[in-house]
Amino acid sequence: MEKVIIIPEYIYEQIITEGNKRLPYEACGLLAGNKNQVHSFWPLNNHLQSSRRFFVPKEEVRAAERQIINKKEQVLAVFHTHPSTKAVPSYYDLQNHPTVDVAMVIVSFKHDDPVMKWYAVRHNDYHEVKWSIV
């Protein structure tokens, strides 16, 4: 049976709100939970203030990871937005993805309705993973 990621509606709304709030720049953050269930969203500050890249210092990422571990969750995905392009990983996204153990979530704001995609990433290869809002 194919894996489906479950995202509560209120977390999906938090993700979209964060992306809108950060426009015209890329927003970024972490999605955490257990197995296929997302339980929390951790917005992070894009220190580049760029519409094409994001960067978060390691100390800030580690601080969020400690809070996630304290909640007995694990990082499921690194989230970022594409303010003006499709929700497809760029070469830069793939080159800078931290680990094969964590997925990549991209939300595109190219059109009026945001489009969110969840990807499993292995080196320079990726495939889309199904997800559902509950």
GIQUIFEN-V238732 format. One record per residue. RES is the residue in three letters. PSI is psi in degrees with one decimal (999 if undefined). BURIAL is b if it has 24 or more other C-alpha atoms within 12 Angstrom, else e. Layout:
[[RES PSI BURIAL] [RES PSI BURIAL]]
This chain:
[[MET 136.8 e] [GLU 138.4 e] [LYS 135.6 e] [VAL 127.6 e] [ILE 131.9 b] [ILE 124.2 b] [ILE 119.9 b] [PRO 145.5 e] [GLU -40.0 e] [TYR -31.4 e] [ILE -41.5 b] [TYR -44.4 b] [GLU -38.0 e] [GLN -41.8 b] [ILE -49.1 b] [ILE -42.3 b] [THR -44.8 e] [GLU -43.6 b] [GLY -45.3 b] [ASN -42.0 b] [LYS -33.4 e] [ARG -9.7 b] [LEU 142.4 b] [PRO 9.8 e] [TYR 164.6 b] [GLU 135.9 b] [ALA 159.9 b] [CYS 163.8 b] [GLY -168.7 b] [LEU 145.9 b] [LEU 131.9 b] [ALA 160.0 b] [GLY -150.0 b] [ASN 134.3 e] [LYS -115.2 e] [ASN 8.6 b] [GLN 120.4 b] [VAL 130.1 b] [HIS -20.9 b] [SER 154.2 b] [PHE 132.3 b] [TRP 90.5 b] [PRO 142.0 b] [LEU 160.7 b] [ASN 122.5 b] [ASN 104.1 b] [HIS -12.2 e] [LEU -21.9 e] [GLN 54.8 e] [SER 149.5 e] [SER -2.8 b] [ARG -7.4 b] [ARG 159.3 b] [PHE 152.2 b] [PHE 132.2 b] [VAL 126.7 b] [PRO 145.5 e] [LYS -36.6 e] [GLU -39.0 e] [GLU -39.4 e] [VAL -45.2 b] [ARG -37.2 e] [ALA -43.3 e] [ALA -41.4 b] [GLU -38.9 b] [ARG -41.6 e] [GLN -38.6 e] [ILE -45.4 b] [ILE -40.1 e] [ASN -27.5 e] [LYS 4.5 e] [LYS 38.3 e] [GLU 174.7 b] [GLN 156.0 b] [VAL 122.8 b] [LEU -33.3 b] [ALA 150.3 b] [VAL 128.1 b] [PHE 140.2 b] [HIS 165.2 b] [THR 157.9 b] [HIS 100.1 b] [PRO -31.2 b] [SER 10.1 b] [THR 170.7 e] [LYS 162.9 e] [ALA 60.3 b] [VAL 134.7 b] [PRO 132.4 b] [SER 168.5 e] [TYR -42.6 e] [TYR -43.4 e] [ASP -47.2 b] [LEU -41.3 b] [GLN -28.8 e] [ASN 6.4 e] [HIS 133.0 b] [PRO -37.5 b] [THR 154.3 e] [VAL -13.2 e] [ASP -9.0 e] [VAL 136.2 b] [ALA 173.9 b] [MET 128.5 b] [VAL 127.5 b] [ILE 132.2 b] [VAL 122.8 b] [SER 133.9 b] [PHE 24.7 b] [LYS -36.0 b] [HIS 176.7 e] [ASP -43.5 e] [ASP 121.5 e] [PRO 147.3 b] [VAL 123.2 b] [MET 135.5 b] [LYS 142.8 b] [TRP 127.8 b] [TYR 139.7 b] [ALA 132.5 b] [VAL 132.3 b] [ARG 103.5 e] [HIS -119.1 e] [ASN 13.3 e] [ASP 151.1 e] [TYR 155.8 b] [HIS 151.0 e] [GLU 141.3 b] [VAL 138.0 e] [LYS 144.6 e] [TRP 159.8 b] [SER 142.9 e] [ILE 133.7 e] [VAL 999 e]]
